[in-house]
């Protein structure tokens, strides 16, 4: 009747039937079913074909929000303390298909921190590409391993976001954006790109700049439905013209998916992570820059050195990185393993190995006790059946992490 029924108005022709109804589970019969029945009765056609059911928002204790309980979160207050983009992303990030969703201030803080990360990342890219000549383009340029990797990961993220949005899995699309931005772009690619950005003028630096601009452009358009205000602001700094709201949403680019680059970059990440773990576990002083010698599988080791020598030394704080086929480690050398590559870190005179081994033995005992507890918990069918899925996944991830830590500690003690 709002659109003029029972008259056959233009509004009624245009908006009936629609495609989607968004509602809560608590009014499925009282509202949704009646709309369907009345639509069939008076219009001869159902009013919509799909129903998206949102979870009921409750507080962090699982209680329904109400003014009388004093547990409501006022959106207007959130606007002042966190911003509407943070609220919008929080709600989208947690909009899983369940009956209830627990909202806490901590989740809003996490979203605000993510927005700060996006702003700082974009500012870094814009500042480091100010001298990019107008008309420069990426196609046809030779790409480094890290360039191929980030463009491949971006292509997979575009594909994932589009797929999950089509399925109304807004939380999974948001999680994909969060993971790519924070864990891959900021934590790794930006740090590796700094080696070329801080170097002399040249084609390698220019390529890194173009890749950064390309990634920022696509990422802002992917994020816009979740955080319209910050993406619009940054879009204007990119000087693309017009509003981002009218820019084309990124299309899938399967040709950019590069398993070879992903495999090589994963090997590089494992190497940096392994050396960092050795430094942390043996209390290597931050100012110390030991050499690292790779041995074992020559092809993989040489590929790491030729492709990531500068990045490994920068990120792991090393004096040098080299390969020796038949390396015999001297006393007081820490050992690690990355795939089929052996990693040696000579630390004589840098670390007191006797004291370190005593400390590591105590840590190993703690790790094994924690492992036993987690293994017992995961072997309990009741835990797997009754615990929330994210709790089970978190426990499994912790178990995997502790097993890897145990292996490293035992390797140090054997050395």
Rosetta blueprint (number, residue, H / E / L):
1 X L
2 X L
3 X L
4 X L
5 X L
6 X L
7 X L
8 X L
9 X L
10 X H
11 X H
12 X H
13 X H
14 X H
15 X H
16 X L
17 X L
18 X L
19 X L
20 X E
21 X E
22 X E
23 X E
24 X E
25 X H
26 X H
27 X H
28 X H
29 X H
30 X H
31 X H
32 X H
33 X H
34 X H
35 X H
36 X H
37 X H
38 X H
39 X H
40 X H
41 X H
42 X H
43 X H
44 X L
45 X L
46 X L
47 X L
48 X L
49 X L
50 X E
51 X E
52 X E
53 X E
54 X E
55 X L
56 X E
57 X E
58 X E
59 X L
60 X L
61 X L
62 X L
63 X L
64 X E
65 X L
66 X L
67 X L
68 X L
69 X L
70 X L
71 X L
72 X L
73 X L
74 X L
75 X H
76 X H
77 X H
78 X H
79 X H
80 X H
81 X H
82 X L
83 X L
84 X H
85 X H
86 X H
87 X H
88 X H
89 X H
90 X H
91 X H
92 X H
93 X H
94 X L
95 X L
96 X L
97 X L
98 X L
99 X L
100 X E
101 X E
102 X E
103 X L
104 X L
105 X H
106 X H
107 X H
108 X H
109 X H
110 X H
111 X H
112 X H
113 X H
114 X H
115 X H
116 X H
117 X H
118 X H
119 X H
120 X H
121 X H
122 X H
123 X H
124 X H
125 X H
126 X H
127 X H
128 X L
129 X L
130 X L
131 X L
132 X L
133 X L
134 X L
135 X L
136 X L
137 X L
138 X L
139 X L
140 X L
141 X L
142 X L
143 X L
144 X L
145 X H
146 X H
147 X H
148 X H
149 X H
150 X H
151 X H
152 X H
153 X H
154 X H
155 X H
156 X H
157 X H
158 X H
159 X H
160 X H
161 X H
162 X H
163 X H
164 X H
165 X H
166 X H
167 X L
168 X L
169 X L
170 X H
171 X H
172 X H
173 X H
174 X H
175 X H
176 X H
177 X H
178 X H
179 X H
180 X H
181 X H
182 X H
183 X H
184 X H
185 X H
186 X H
187 X H
188 X H
189 X H
190 X H
191 X H
192 X H
193 X H
194 X H
195 X H
196 X H
197 X H
198 X L
199 X L
200 X L
201 X L
202 X L
203 X H
204 X H
205 X H
206 X H
207 X H
208 X H
209 X H
210 X H
211 X H
212 X H
213 X H
214 X H
215 X H
216 X H
217 X H
218 X H
219 X H
220 X H
221 X H
222 X H
223 X H
224 X L
225 X L
226 X L
227 X L
228 X H
229 X H
230 X H
231 X H
232 X H
233 X H
234 X H
235 X H
236 X H
237 X H
238 X H
239 X L
240 X L
241 X L
242 X L
243 X L
244 X H
245 X H
246 X H
247 X L
248 X L
249 X L
250 X L
251 X L
252 X L
253 X L
254 X H
255 X H
256 X H
257 X L
258 X L
259 X H
260 X H
261 X H
262 X H
263 X H
264 X H
265 X H
266 X H
267 X H
268 X H
269 X H
270 X H
271 X H
272 X H
273 X H
274 X H
275 X H
276 X H
277 X H
278 X H
279 X H
280 X H
281 X H
282 X L
283 X L
284 X L
285 X L
286 X L
287 X L
288 X L
289 X L
290 X L
291 X E
292 X E
293 X E
294 X E
295 X E
296 X E
297 X L
298 X H
299 X H
300 X H
301 X H
302 X H
303 X H
304 X H
305 X H
306 X H
307 X H
308 X H
309 X H
310 X H
311 X H
312 X H
313 X H
314 X H
315 X H
316 X H
317 X L
318 X L
319 X L
320 X E
321 X E
322 X E
323 X E
324 X L
325 X L
326 X L
327 X L
328 X L
329 X L
330 X L
331 X L
332 X L
333 X E
334 X E
335 X E
336 X E
337 X E
338 X E
339 X L
340 X L
341 X E
342 X E
343 X E
344 X E
345 X E
346 X E
347 X L
348 X L
349 X L
350 X L
351 X L
352 X L
353 X H
354 X H
355 X H
356 X H
357 X H
358 X H
359 X H
360 X H
361 X H
362 X H
363 X H
364 X H
365 X H
366 X H
367 X H
368 X H
369 X H
370 X H
371 X H
372 X H
373 X H
374 X H
375 X H
376 X H
377 X H
378 X H
379 X L
380 X L
381 X H
382 X H
383 X H
384 X H
385 X H
386 X H
387 X L
388 X L
389 X H
390 X H
391 X H
392 X H
393 X H
394 X H
395 X H
396 X H
397 X H
398 X H
399 X H
400 X H
401 X H
402 X H
403 X H
404 X H
405 X H
406 X H
407 X H
408 X H
409 X H
410 X H
411 X H
412 X H
413 X H
414 X H
415 X L
